[in-house]
Amino acid sequence: MKLNLTHIAIAGLALCTLFSLYTGTGDAKSPVPDKPSKTYTVQGSDTLWSIVTSHHEYDRYDPRDVIYQIEKMNHMKDSTIQDGQALQLP
């Protein structure tokens, strides 16, 4: 039996589907809490990214989701922070 282009395309699509299902199941992150749990005072060259990635209690979350929640909690229009600024953290 000859393999034609349709058979090859169907096999490729099946493999891609199986691969995406297999790799997608272990990466699910928990939702970030939406209530403040502590206050952090910005120091020197801090960024929201550096704050989130240096606090190990956020390791189970996507850092972008935590940053979004911090911006939301603190009524920020963007991710600009200043030395001495007090931030509510989830």
matplotlib code that plots the C-alpha trace (Angstrom):
import matplotlib.pyplot as plt

x = [0.0, 1.4, 1.3, -0.1, 0.0, -3.3, -2.1, 1.1, -0.8, -3.2, -0.3, 1.5, -1.5, -2.1, 1.4, 1.3, -2.0, -0.6, 2.6, 0.7, -1.6, 1.3, 3.4, 0.5, -0.7, 2.3, 2.6, -0.7, -0.2, -2.4, -4.3, -2.6, -4.4, -6.3, -6.1, -3.1, -1.2, 1.8, 3.5, 6.8, 8.9, 10.7, 14.5, 17.0, 16.9, 13.9, 11.6, 8.3, 9.9, 12.8, 10.5, 8.3, 11.1, 13.0, 10.1, 10.0, 6.3, 5.5, 7.5, 4.3, 2.8, 3.6, 5.5, 3.5, 0.3, 1.7, 2.9, -0.5, -2.1, 0.4, -0.4, -4.1, -3.9, -1.9, -4.0, -1.0, -1.3, 2.0, 4.9, 6.9, 7.9, 10.1, 12.5, 10.7, 7.2, 5.1, 3.5, 0.7, 1.7, -0.6]
y = [0.0, 3.4, 6.2, 9.3, 12.9, 12.6, 9.7, 11.5, 14.7, 12.8, 10.9, 14.2, 15.9, 13.0, 13.1, 16.9, 16.5, 13.8, 15.7, 18.9, 17.0, 15.2, 18.4, 20.6, 18.7, 19.3, 23.0, 24.2, 26.9, 27.7, 31.0, 33.9, 35.0, 38.2, 39.5, 41.3, 39.2, 41.5, 44.8, 45.1, 48.3, 48.8, 49.0, 50.5, 48.8, 46.5, 45.6, 43.8, 40.9, 40.8, 41.1, 38.2, 35.9, 36.6, 35.6, 31.8, 31.7, 32.7, 29.8, 27.9, 30.8, 32.2, 35.5, 37.4, 36.5, 37.6, 40.9, 41.5, 40.9, 43.3, 46.0, 45.4, 45.4, 48.6, 50.4, 50.8, 51.9, 50.2, 48.3, 51.4, 51.4, 53.8, 53.3, 53.5, 52.7, 50.4, 47.6, 45.2, 41.7, 38.7]
z = [0.0, -1.0, 1.5, 0.0, 1.1, 3.0, 5.1, 6.0, 6.9, 9.1, 10.9, 11.4, 12.8, 15.2, 16.4, 17.0, 18.9, 21.1, 21.8, 22.7, 25.1, 26.7, 27.2, 28.2, 31.2, 33.6, 33.2, 34.7, 37.3, 40.2, 40.1, 41.9, 45.1, 44.5, 48.1, 49.5, 52.1, 52.8, 52.0, 50.3, 50.2, 46.8, 47.1, 44.7, 41.3, 42.1, 39.2, 39.6, 37.9, 40.3, 43.3, 42.1, 41.2, 44.4, 46.6, 46.5, 47.6, 44.0, 42.4, 41.7, 39.7, 36.3, 37.2, 34.6, 36.4, 39.8, 38.3, 36.8, 40.2, 41.9, 39.4, 39.9, 43.7, 43.7, 41.1, 38.8, 35.2, 34.2, 35.9, 36.9, 40.5, 42.6, 45.5, 48.8, 47.3, 49.4, 47.3, 48.4, 47.4, 47.0]

ax = plt.figure().add_subplot(projection="3d")
ax.plot(x, y, z, "-o")
ax.set_aspect("equal")
plt.show()
